[in-house]
Amino acid sequence: MIEVTKINGVKILINPDLLELVEETPDTVLTFTTGRKIIVKESRQEVKNLVKSYRKDIFAN
């Protein structure tokens, strides 16, 4: 799971395996394979780095 911050300041954990699309419009919108969308404070690049770090941790073990 990775931690992101919703636009209202609430921190949540999301499953990066369910991410389908990350858009900056200019807010960062995460779209999941379920069709659900959330707006987060992190930039597209920050989300990308969080997912990469998560995957490195998973495959390192």
N, C-alpha and C positions, 0 to 999 in steps of 0.2 A: 504494500500500500504506500502511496505517496501523500504527503500533506500539502494541501493548497488552501488559499484563503478566498472565501467567497467575497463578493463585492461589498457585502454588509459587515465584513470584518470577522466573520465566523470561520474558524479553521476546521477543515474536514479532511478525512482520509478517503482517497479514491483508489479504485483498482485500475492501474494503468493498462492492464490487458484488455479492458473494455473501451478504451479510448479509440475513437474512430477518426476524429478530426479535431485539430486545434487551430482556431482562427483568431486573428487580431483585427477588430473592426471598429474602432480602435481598442475596445475592451477585448480581453481574451475570453473567447467562448469555447468551452470544451463540449464536444458532442460525443456521446457514447453509442455503442452498438445497439443499445436498447431504444435509441431515439431521444433520450433525455439530454437536455442541454443545461449547463450552468456557466455563469460568468464568474471569472476569478480575477484577483488582483495581479497575479504573476504574469509575466510576459510569456509569449510563445516560446522564446528561447529558454526561459527559466523552467517551463514545464518540460521541454525537451531534455534539459539537463537532469531534471529530477527523474524522468523515466529512464534515461541512460544509466544513472547512478543506481536506480532500483534494479535494473537488469544485470548490471555488473555484480551487485551483491548476490542476486539469485544464482547466477552461474558460477560465482566464485566458491560457493559452498558445495 
